[in-house]
Amino acid sequence: MDFNAAHNQAPLVRGRECGSCTMCCKVYKIEALGKPEGAWCTHCTIGSSCRIYDSRPDDCRHFFCLWRTDASLPDIWKPNVSKLTAALYPRNGFIYIQVDASAPQAWRKEPYFSTLKSWAAILLPHNRHILIFVRDQATLIMPTGPILIGPMSPDDGFVVRETFTAAGRGFAVERVAQAKPTAA
């Protein structure tokens, strides 16, 4: 994966179209449509298209998964094949992966799991991370393996601390919920 291109919102890969893939229409929460994460959008013709494509909300209009923007990702990463929709979160440059809730362990399968750990090792020195979401359940991928965070919003934060024990190097994670604005 070209992490710098992904971080800079690379253009779409020529010849890569969504086609029969409509996984983003299932895994993401779309507030403008009142659609919860993990449920098919009522406007989606599954495996075909969006019935409101020309008037779809901006969240949908501006979204492209990493398979569409990174030529180095092989076709096995296409979301309808992998059951993983990887995207760059623009606020922090993290890679967020929404997993199809009907295949919650898809990210643990090969070649995905070893690739995710490899990416985590590349991103860690740059203070970037990979988060797996199955609905709102978050797991942080570290070079040493996954760390369950639990219920989390993409806007929530977390703190990672490196640990050293008799068993070797490890990481501890603490979730930090986003503070809700108070009315004045």
Accessible surface in RSA format (square Angstrom, percent):
REM  Atomic radii and reference values for relative SASA: ProtOr
REM  Chains: A
REM  Algorithm: Lee & Richards
REM  Probe-radius: 1.40
REM  Slices: 20
REM RES _ NUM      All-atoms   Total-Side   Main-Chain    Non-polar    All polar
REM                ABS   REL    ABS   REL    ABS   REL    ABS   REL    ABS   REL
RES MET A   1    48.87  25.3   0.00   0.0  48.87 116.4   1.45   1.2  47.43  62.8
RES ASP A   2    75.11  52.6  67.12  66.8   7.99  18.9  30.69  72.2  44.42  44.3
RES PHE A   3    21.60  10.8  18.27  11.3   3.33   8.7  18.27  11.1   3.33   9.5
RES ASN A   4   110.91  76.5 109.69 106.0   1.21   2.9  21.72  52.3  89.18  86.2
RES ALA A   5    34.36  31.6  25.76  39.8   8.60  19.6  33.66  47.4   0.70   1.8
RES ALA A   6     4.04   3.7   0.00   0.0   4.04   9.2   1.70   2.4   2.34   6.2
RES HIS A   7    80.84  44.2  68.73  47.8  12.11  31.0  38.73  39.9  42.11  49.0
RES ASN A   8   110.60  76.3  85.44  82.6  25.16  60.6  29.19  70.3  81.41  78.7
RES GLN A   9   116.28  65.0  96.15  70.3  20.13  47.9  55.93 119.0  60.35  45.8
RES ALA A  10    19.29  17.7   6.81  10.5  12.48  28.4  11.02  15.5   8.26  21.9
RES PRO A  11   114.38  83.4  99.52  90.7  14.86  54.0 111.42  92.0   2.95  18.4
RES LEU A  12    74.60  41.5  53.27  38.1  21.33  53.6  53.27  37.4  21.33  57.4
RES VAL A  13    30.29  19.9  22.04  20.0   8.24  19.9  27.44  23.8   2.84   7.7
RES ARG A  14   233.35  98.0 203.05 103.5  30.30  72.1  90.90 124.2 142.45  86.3
RES GLY A  15    70.35  86.8   0.00   N/A  70.35  86.8  36.54 100.3  33.81  75.7
RES ARG A  16    30.53  12.8  29.25  14.9   1.28   3.1  10.00  13.7  20.53  12.4
RES GLU A  17   113.29  65.0 107.91  81.6   5.38  12.8  48.99  94.8  64.30  52.5
RES CYS A  18    59.27  44.8  55.44  61.8   3.83   9.0  19.91  50.5  39.36  42.4
RES GLY A  19    48.80  60.2   0.00   N/A  48.80  60.2  37.42 102.7  11.38  25.5
RES SER A  20    64.38  54.4  53.43  71.3  10.95  25.2  36.54  77.8  27.84  39.0
RES CYS A  21    15.22  11.5   9.11  10.2   6.11  14.4   1.50   3.8  13.72  14.8
RES THR A  22    10.66   7.6   7.88   8.0   2.78   6.6   7.38   9.9   3.27   4.9
RES MET A  23     7.74   4.0   7.00   4.6   0.74   1.8   7.01   6.0   0.73   1.0
RES CYS A  24    43.89  33.2  40.53  45.2   3.36   7.9   4.89  12.4  39.01  42.1
RES CYS A  25    25.67  19.4  24.39  27.2   1.28   3.0   1.42   3.6  24.25  26.1
RES LYS A  26    24.60  12.0  24.60  15.1   0.00   0.0   8.85   8.0  15.76  16.8
RES VAL A  27     2.35   1.5   0.95   0.9   1.40   3.4   1.43   1.2   0.92   2.5
RES TYR A  28    47.77  22.3  47.26  26.9   0.51   1.3  47.43  35.6   0.34   0.4
RES LYS A  29   122.23  59.6  99.73  61.2  22.50  53.6  49.15  44.2  73.08  77.8
RES ILE A  30    11.91   6.8  11.90   8.9   0.01   0.0  11.91   8.6   0.00   0.0
RES GLU A  31   131.69  75.6 110.74  83.8  20.95  49.9  39.79  77.0  91.90  75.0
RES ALA A  32    76.22  70.1  32.32  49.9  43.90  99.9  45.79  64.5  30.43  80.6
RES LEU A  33    56.39  31.4  23.77  17.0  32.62  82.0  30.31  21.3  26.07  70.2
RES GLY A  34    65.84  81.2   0.00   N/A  65.84  81.2  37.79 103.7  28.05  62.8
RES LYS A  35    12.43   6.1   7.56   4.6   4.87  11.6  11.14  10.0   1.29   1.4
RES PRO A  36    77.40  56.4  73.54  67.0   3.86  14.0  76.99  63.6   0.40   2.5
RES GLU A  37    46.83  26.9  44.40  33.6   2.42   5.8   8.56  16.6  38.27  31.2
RES GLY A  38     9.15  11.3   0.00   N/A   9.15  11.3   2.75   7.5   6.40  14.3
RES ALA A  39    37.67  34.6  32.54  50.2   5.13  11.7  37.67  53.0   0.00   0.0
RES TRP A  40    78.34  31.4  62.33  30.2  16.01  37.6  50.11  26.7  28.23  45.8
RES CYS A  41    10.90   8.2   7.84   8.7   3.06   7.2   0.96   2.4   9.94  10.7
RES THR A  42   111.03  79.0  93.71  95.0  17.32  41.3  87.12 117.0  23.91  36.1
RES HIS A  43    55.99  30.6  55.89  38.9   0.09   0.2  34.43  35.5  21.56  25.1
RES CYS A  44    10.51   7.9   0.56   0.6   9.95  23.4   1.13   2.9   9.37  10.1
RES THR A  45    54.80  39.0  51.98  52.7   2.82   6.7  48.10  64.6   6.70  10.1
RES ILE A  46   104.84  59.7  81.20  60.5  23.65  57.0  81.20  58.5  23.65  64.2
RES GLY A  47    34.79  42.9   0.00   N/A  34.79  42.9  20.14  55.3  14.65  32.8
RES SER A  48    64.36  54.4  43.96  58.7  20.40  47.0  20.84  44.4  43.52  61.0
RES SER A  49    57.30  48.4  49.70  66.3   7.60  17.5  39.01  83.1  18.29  25.6
RES CYS A  50    34.80  26.3  22.10  24.6  12.70  29.9  10.71  27.1  24.09  26.0
RES ARG A  51   147.45  61.9 112.16  57.2  35.29  84.0  63.71  87.1  83.74  50.8
RES ILE A  52    44.27  25.2  38.83  28.9   5.44  13.1  44.27  31.9   0.00   0.0
RES TYR A  53   126.91  59.2 125.17  71.2   1.74   4.5  87.98  66.1  38.93  48.0
RES ASP A  54   130.81  91.6 108.08 107.6  22.72  53.7  38.88  91.5  91.93  91.7
RES SER A  55    87.35  73.8  61.49  82.1  25.86  59.6  49.78 106.0  37.56  52.6
RES ARG A  56    35.03  14.7  30.13  15.4   4.89  11.7   6.79   9.3  28.24  17.1
RES PRO A  57    22.31  16.3  10.52   9.6  11.79  42.8  22.26  18.4   0.05   0.3
RES ASP A  58    92.86  65.0  86.83  86.4   6.03  14.3  23.28  54.8  69.59  69.4
RES ASP A  59    94.44  66.2  78.77  78.4  15.67  37.1  24.62  58.0  69.81  69.6
RES CYS A  60    39.53  29.9  23.94  26.7  15.58  36.6  15.83  40.1  23.70  25.6
RES ARG A  61    81.58  34.3  75.57  38.5   6.00  14.3  31.20  42.6  50.38  30.5
RES HIS A  62   130.60  71.4 108.05  75.1  22.55  57.7  76.32  78.7  54.27  63.2
RES PHE A  63    56.28  28.2  43.11  26.7  13.17  34.3  47.39  28.7   8.88  25.4
RES PHE A  64    84.68  42.4  67.71  41.9  16.97  44.2  69.74  42.3  14.94  42.8
RES CYS A  65    11.01   8.3   9.61  10.7   1.41   3.3   2.08   5.3   8.93   9.6
RES LEU A  66     4.53   2.5   4.53   3.2   0.00   0.0   4.53   3.2   0.00   0.0
RES TRP A  67    16.01   6.4  14.95   7.2   1.05   2.5  14.95   8.0   1.05   1.7
RES ARG A  68    20.24   8.5  20.24  10.3   0.00   0.0   3.60   4.9  16.63  10.1
RES THR A  69    20.59  14.6  14.38  14.6   6.21  14.8  12.26  16.5   8.33  12.6
RES ASP A  70     7.82   5.5   4.32   4.3   3.50   8.3   5.74  13.5   2.08   2.1
RES ALA A  71    72.92  67.0  50.65  78.2  22.27  50.7  51.14  72.0  21.78  57.7
RES SER A  72    66.21  55.9  33.38  44.6  32.83  75.6  44.34  94.4  21.87  30.6
RES LEU A  73     4.96   2.8   4.90   3.5   0.06   0.2   4.95   3.5   0.01   0.0
RES PRO A  74    67.45  49.2  58.82  53.6   8.64  31.4  67.45  55.7   0.00   0.0
RES ASP A  75    95.20  66.7  89.47  89.0   5.73  13.6  35.19  82.8  60.02  59.9
RES ILE A  76    71.67  40.8  70.89  52.8   0.78   1.9  71.51  51.5   0.16   0.4
RES TRP A  77     9.39   3.8   6.05   2.9   3.34   7.8   1.28   0.7   8.11  13.2
RES LYS A  78    35.54  17.3  35.54  21.8   0.00   0.0  10.99   9.9  24.55  26.1
RES PRO A  79     5.43   4.0   5.43   4.9   0.00   0.0   5.43   4.5   0.00   0.0
RES ASN A  80    44.91  31.0  33.99  32.8  10.92  26.3  12.53  30.2  32.38  31.3
RES VAL A  81    88.07  58.0  64.33  58.2  23.74  57.2  69.23  60.2  18.84  51.1
RES SER A  82     3.45   2.9   0.00   0.0   3.45   8.0   0.87   1.9   2.58   3.6
RES LYS A  83    70.48  34.4  70.48  43.2   0.00   0.0  38.87  35.0  31.61  33.7
RES LEU A  84     0.73   0.4   0.00   0.0   0.73   1.8   0.00   0.0   0.73   2.0
RES THR A  85     0.94   0.7   0.94   1.0   0.00   0.0   0.94   1.3   0.00   0.0
RES ALA A  86     6.40   5.9   4.09   6.3   2.31   5.3   4.09   5.8   2.31   6.1
RES ALA A  87    10.42   9.6  10.39  16.0   0.03   0.1  10.39  14.6   0.03   0.1
RES LEU A  88    18.98  10.6   5.06   3.6  13.91  35.0   5.13   3.6  13.85  37.3
RES TYR A  89    41.06  19.2  39.23  22.3   1.82   4.7  35.87  27.0   5.19   6.4
RES PRO A  90   103.28  75.3  74.92  68.3  28.36 103.1  78.47  64.8  24.81 154.2
RES ARG A  91   177.09  74.4 137.97  70.3  39.13  93.2  58.60  80.1 118.49  71.8
RES ASN A  92    53.17  36.7  33.72  32.6  19.46  46.9  28.98  69.7  24.20  23.4
RES GLY A  93     0.38   0.5   0.00   N/A   0.38   0.5   0.21   0.6   0.17   0.4
RES PHE A  94    25.21  12.6  25.21  15.6   0.00   0.0  25.21  15.3   0.00   0.0
RES ILE A  95     0.02   0.0   0.02   0.0   0.00   0.0   0.02   0.0   0.00   0.0
RES TYR A  96    12.74   5.9  12.74   7.2   0.00   0.0  10.68   8.0   2.06   2.5
RES ILE A  97     0.00   0.0   0.00   0.0   0.00   0.0   0.00   0.0   0.00   0.0
RES GLN A  98    12.69   7.1  12.69   9.3   0.00   0.0   0.64   1.4  12.05   9.1
RES VAL A  99     2.81   1.9   0.00   0.0   2.81   6.8   0.00   0.0   2.81   7.6
RES ASP A 100     4.66   3.3   4.66   4.6   0.00   0.0   0.00   0.0   4.66   4.6
RES ALA A 101    22.96  21.1   8.15  12.6  14.81  33.7   8.48  11.9  14.48  38.4
RES SER A 102    87.88  74.3  48.03  64.1  39.85  91.8  46.76  99.6  41.12  57.6
RES ALA A 103    25.69  23.6  18.56  28.6   7.13  16.2  25.69  36.2   0.00   0.0
RES PRO A 104    55.58  40.5  54.67  49.8   0.90   3.3  54.67  45.1   0.90   5.6
RES GLN A 105    98.40  55.0  97.47  71.2   0.93   2.2  51.18 108.9  47.22  35.8
RES ALA A 106     5.12   4.7   4.02   6.2   1.10   2.5   4.09   5.8   1.04   2.7
RES TRP A 107     9.99   4.0   9.99   4.8   0.00   0.0   6.68   3.6   3.31   5.4
RES ARG A 108   114.70  48.2  98.56  50.2  16.13  38.4  28.93  39.5  85.77  52.0
RES LYS A 109   127.42  62.2 121.32  74.4   6.10  14.5  75.92  68.3  51.50  54.9
RES GLU A 110   107.66  61.8  81.20  61.4  26.46  63.0  65.23 126.2  42.43  34.6
RES PRO A 111    57.12  41.6  56.08  51.1   1.05   3.8  56.88  47.0   0.24   1.5
RES TYR A 112    20.02   9.3  20.02  11.4   0.00   0.0  12.22   9.2   7.80   9.6
RES PHE A 113    36.41  18.2  36.41  22.6   0.00   0.0  36.41  22.1   0.00   0.0
RES SER A 114    55.75  47.1  50.26  67.1   5.49  12.6  35.95  76.5  19.80  27.7
RES THR A 115    36.26  25.8  32.19  32.6   4.07   9.7  18.98  25.5  17.28  26.1
RES LEU A 116     0.00   0.0   0.00   0.0   0.00   0.0   0.00   0.0   0.00   0.0
RES LYS A 117    62.76  30.6  61.19  37.5   1.57   3.7  18.42  16.6  44.34  47.2
RES SER A 118    58.98  49.8  49.19  65.6   9.79  22.6  31.33  66.7  27.65  38.7
RES TRP A 119    12.26   4.9  12.26   5.9   0.00   0.0   4.85   2.6   7.41  12.0
RES ALA A 120     3.65   3.4   1.74   2.7   1.91   4.3   2.42   3.4   1.23   3.3
RES ALA A 121    49.08  45.1  37.18  57.4  11.90  27.1  38.71  54.5  10.37  27.5
RES ILE A 122    86.31  49.1  78.56  58.5   7.75  18.7  84.71  61.0   1.60   4.4
RES LEU A 123     0.79   0.4   0.79   0.6   0.00   0.0   0.79   0.6   0.00   0.0
RES LEU A 124    35.53  19.8  32.02  22.9   3.51   8.8  32.11  22.5   3.42   9.2
RES PRO A 125   101.25  73.8  63.48  57.9  37.77 137.3  76.14  62.9  25.11 156.1
RES HIS A 126   123.75  67.6 103.21  71.7  20.54  52.5  66.27  68.3  57.48  66.9
RES ASN A 127   121.20  83.6 110.79 107.1  10.40  25.1  26.63  64.1  94.57  91.4
RES ARG A 128    23.22   9.7  22.68  11.6   0.54   1.3  13.00  17.8  10.22   6.2
RES HIS A 129    19.21  10.5  18.34  12.8   0.87   2.2   3.76   3.9  15.45  18.0
RES ILE A 130     0.00   0.0   0.00   0.0   0.00   0.0   0.00   0.0   0.00   0.0
RES LEU A 131     0.00   0.0   0.00   0.0   0.00   0.0   0.00   0.0   0.00   0.0
RES ILE A 132     1.44   0.8   1.34   1.0   0.10   0.2   1.34   1.0   0.10   0.3
RES PHE A 133     1.94   1.0   1.94   1.2   0.00   0.0   1.94   1.2   0.00   0.0
RES VAL A 134    31.42  20.7  30.33  27.5   1.09   2.6  30.33  26.4   1.09   3.0
RES ARG A 135   116.21  48.8 111.06  56.6   5.15  12.3  36.76  50.2  79.45  48.2
RES ASP A 136    63.44  44.4  61.37  61.1   2.07   4.9  20.91  49.2  42.54  42.4
RES GLN A 137    75.91  42.4  73.95  54.0   1.96   4.7  40.54  86.3  35.37  26.8
RES ALA A 138     0.00   0.0   0.00   0.0   0.00   0.0   0.00   0.0   0.00   0.0
RES THR A 139    13.86   9.9  13.86  14.1   0.00   0.0   2.13   2.9  11.73  17.7
RES LEU A 140     0.00   0.0   0.00   0.0   0.00   0.0   0.00   0.0   0.00   0.0
RES ILE A 141     0.43   0.2   0.00   0.0   0.43   1.0   0.00   0.0   0.43   1.2
RES MET A 142     1.16   0.6   1.16   0.8   0.00   0.0   0.00   0.0   1.16   1.5
RES PRO A 143    34.88  25.4  17.53  16.0  17.35  63.1  18.13  15.0  16.75 104.1
RES THR A 144    77.43  55.1  41.16  41.7  36.27  86.4  41.91  56.3  35.52  53.7
RES GLY A 145     6.47   8.0   0.00   N/A   6.47   8.0   6.40  17.6   0.07   0.2
RES PRO A 146    45.07  32.8  23.57  21.5  21.50  78.2  23.65  19.5  21.42 133.1
RES ILE A 147    38.31  21.8  34.74  25.9   3.56   8.6  38.31  27.6   0.00   0.0
RES LEU A 148   130.06  72.4 103.42  74.0  26.64  67.0 103.42  72.6  26.64  71.7
RES ILE A 149    26.52  15.1   1.24   0.9  25.28  60.9   5.38   3.9  21.14  57.4
RES GLY A 150     6.53   8.0   0.00   N/A   6.53   8.0   6.53  17.9   0.00   0.0
RES PRO A 151    75.37  54.9  74.31  67.7   1.05   3.8  74.76  61.7   0.60   3.8
RES MET A 152     7.97   4.1   0.12   0.1   7.85  18.7   4.38   3.7   3.58   4.7
RES SER A 153    45.33  38.3  40.08  53.5   5.25  12.1  33.25  70.8  12.08  16.9
RES PRO A 154    55.18  40.2  52.68  48.0   2.50   9.1  52.68  43.5   2.50  15.5
RES ASP A 155    63.21  44.3  50.08  49.8  13.13  31.0  13.70  32.3  49.50  49.4
RES ASP A 156    20.05  14.0  12.18  12.1   7.87  18.6   0.02   0.0  20.03  20.0
RES GLY A 157    29.56  36.5   0.00   N/A  29.56  36.5  27.61  75.8   1.95   4.4
RES PHE A 158    33.58  16.8   7.71   4.8  25.87  67.3   7.71   4.7  25.87  74.0
RES VAL A 159    58.38  38.4  55.10  49.9   3.28   7.9  58.38  50.7   0.00   0.0
RES VAL A 160    40.85  26.9  13.51  12.2  27.34  65.9  13.51  11.7  27.34  74.2
RES ARG A 161   129.37  54.3 125.53  64.0   3.84   9.1  54.96  75.1  74.41  45.1
RES GLU A 162    84.76  48.7  56.34  42.6  28.43  67.7  16.53  32.0  68.23  55.7
RES THR A 163    48.23  34.3  43.66  44.3   4.57  10.9  40.33  54.2   7.90  11.9
RES PHE A 164   148.15  74.1 118.40  73.3  29.75  77.4 118.81  72.0  29.34  84.0
RES THR A 165    87.75  62.4  65.64  66.5  22.11  52.7  69.32  93.1  18.43  27.9
RES ALA A 166   122.41 112.6  69.40 107.1  53.01 120.6  83.04 116.9  39.37 104.3
RES ALA A 167   107.34  98.7  60.48  93.3  46.86 106.6  73.22 103.1  34.12  90.4
RES GLY A 168    33.88  41.8   0.00   N/A  33.88  41.8  31.11  85.4   2.77   6.2
RES ARG A 169   116.58  48.9  92.00  46.9  24.57  58.5  35.24  48.2  81.34  49.3
RES GLY A 170    17.61  21.7   0.00   N/A  17.61  21.7  17.61  48.3   0.00   0.0
RES PHE A 171    26.41  13.2   4.63   2.9  21.78  56.7   4.63   2.8  21.78  62.3
RES ALA A 172    46.15  42.4  40.59  62.6   5.56  12.6  45.95  64.7   0.20   0.5
RES VAL A 173    35.14  23.1   1.43   1.3  33.72  81.2   2.81   2.4  32.33  87.7
RES GLU A 174    92.93  53.4  88.76  67.2   4.17   9.9  33.79  65.4  59.13  48.3
RES ARG A 175    98.66  41.4  75.14  38.3  23.53  56.0  10.35  14.1  88.32  53.5
RES VAL A 176    69.76  45.9  66.75  60.4   3.01   7.3  69.21  60.1   0.55   1.5
RES ALA A 177    63.04  58.0  44.11  68.1  18.93  43.1  44.11  62.1  18.93  50.1
RES GLN A 178    98.16  54.9  88.66  64.8   9.50  22.6  20.21  43.0  77.95  59.1
RES ALA A 179    86.13  79.2  65.07 100.4  21.06  47.9  75.44 106.2  10.69  28.3
RES LYS A 180   163.94  80.0 148.14  90.9  15.80  37.6 105.36  94.8  58.58  62.4
RES PRO A 181   130.52  95.1  98.79  90.1  31.73 115.4 110.93  91.6  19.60 121.8
RES THR A 182   128.62  91.5 101.45 102.8  27.17  64.7  75.30 101.1  53.32  80.6
RES ALA A 183   107.05  98.4  65.96 101.8  41.09  93.5  76.37 107.5  30.68  81.3
RES ALA A 184   151.42 139.2  71.84 110.9  79.58 181.0 107.52 151.4  43.90 116.3
END  Absolute sums over single chains surface
CHAIN  1 A    10118.5       7836.9       2281.6       5771.5       4346.9
END  Absolute sums over all chains
TOTAL         10118.5       7836.9       2281.6       5771.5       4346.9
